[in-house]
Amino acid sequence: MLQEIKEIITLQKREIELKLKERYIDRNKELELDSDLIKVIIGPRRAGKSFFALHFLNRQGNFG
């Protein structure tokens, strides 16, 4: 069980590293993280919401 969890985490880490190497056009929008409120990114399907969040969090420092 522990080995399976370790493998899953390793695969997810590799996936994130690959996504961060993909071409990315920086957006003009920054999220304000000065409060404890939950942030929601909305938009149409396949508009890059997850990609934006991943790159934004990566710029903030280590996450996950």
C-alpha positions as CSV (number, residue, x, y, z in Angstrom):
1,M,0.0,0.0,0.0
2,L,2.8,2.5,1.0
3,Q,4.7,1.6,-2.2
4,E,1.6,2.3,-4.3
5,I,1.1,5.7,-2.7
6,K,4.8,6.5,-3.3
7,E,4.5,5.6,-7.0
8,I,1.4,7.7,-7.4
9,I,3.0,10.7,-5.9
10,T,6.1,10.3,-8.1
11,L,4.0,10.1,-11.2
12,Q,2.1,13.2,-10.2
13,K,5.4,15.1,-9.6
14,R,6.7,14.1,-13.0
15,E,3.4,15.2,-14.6
16,I,3.6,18.6,-13.0
17,E,7.3,19.0,-14.0
18,L,6.3,18.2,-17.7
19,K,3.5,20.7,-17.6
20,L,5.8,23.4,-16.3
21,K,8.2,22.8,-19.2
22,E,5.4,23.4,-21.8
23,R,5.1,26.7,-23.6
24,Y,3.1,29.2,-21.5
25,I,1.9,32.7,-22.4
26,D,1.9,34.7,-19.1
27,R,-1.4,36.2,-18.2
28,N,-1.9,39.8,-17.0
29,K,-3.9,38.6,-14.1
30,E,-2.5,37.9,-10.6
31,L,-4.4,36.3,-7.8
32,E,-4.5,38.2,-4.5
33,L,-3.4,35.8,-1.8
34,D,-3.5,38.2,1.1
35,S,-6.6,36.7,2.6
36,D,-7.7,33.2,3.7
37,L,-10.7,33.2,1.3
38,I,-10.8,30.4,-1.2
39,K,-9.9,31.5,-4.7
40,V,-11.9,30.2,-7.7
41,I,-10.7,30.4,-11.3
42,I,-13.6,30.2,-13.7
43,G,-13.8,30.1,-17.5
44,P,-14.9,27.9,-20.4
45,R,-13.7,24.4,-20.9
46,R,-10.1,24.0,-22.1
47,A,-9.4,27.7,-21.6
48,G,-6.2,27.1,-19.5
49,K,-7.6,27.4,-15.9
50,S,-5.5,24.5,-14.5
51,F,-2.5,25.5,-16.5
52,F,-2.8,29.1,-15.2
53,A,-3.1,27.9,-11.6
54,L,-0.1,25.6,-11.9
55,H,2.1,28.3,-13.3
56,F,0.9,30.9,-10.8
57,L,1.5,28.6,-7.8
58,N,4.9,27.7,-9.2
59,R,5.9,31.4,-9.3
60,Q,4.8,31.7,-5.6
61,G,7.4,29.0,-4.6
62,N,7.1,25.4,-3.6
63,F,3.6,24.1,-3.4
64,G,1.9,20.7,-2.8
